[in-house]
Amino acid sequence: MIGNANVRLIAALGHGNVIGDGQTMGFSDREDMLYFTKNTIYNPVVMGRRTWESLPYRVLKARLNIVLSRSLTPGYVQSNLVVVPDLERLRMLVEVLYPDGIQSLAPLWVIGGGEIYREFLPYADELWLTRMDVVLPGNVTFPEWDTDDFECRQTVTDSTSEGSREPNRYQVWSRR
């Protein structure tokens, strides 16, 4: 557990659970971006340095952006952005955001990349996954998880997917 936070991993997965190439966002899907924004807006988001660098504007608006990085200046703060060097410092920050004994209504969203997802998977309360019928460039993948540890409590199919590909499937998995 990371403090009293409700930790949610959110990701869009192509074939083979590929999420990208480690340098850029592997795709741009309007419906998935709206889904991502609707769910993460006004909540803190945690990401690795490469994910942060891949963002067009670097800081996601209306969210506290927490970048987990050993190479960026630790403790660097600007409007809606904090850099922490490791998981222990992140825990300290989360203790401030989610005081002892209070389960906040605002979840802590983990938005990538691959290494960050792997690091946070043991602490995840929920996985919010968009399954896309696309072959994404790259070899960075969302980590495998034990389906005995999570159950799929919701699957919604998007009927407005772009182009001729299959619709996106939005799944929410909760820890058992």
FENKARA-V531370 format. One line per field, one symbol per residue. burial: 1 if it has 24 or more other C-alpha atoms within 12 Angstrom, else 0. A space follows every 50 residues. Layout:
burial = ???
This chain:
burial = 01111111111111001111010011101011001100110011111111 11010000110011111110000000000011111110011011001100 00000111111111111011101111111111110100011110000000 00000001001000000111111110
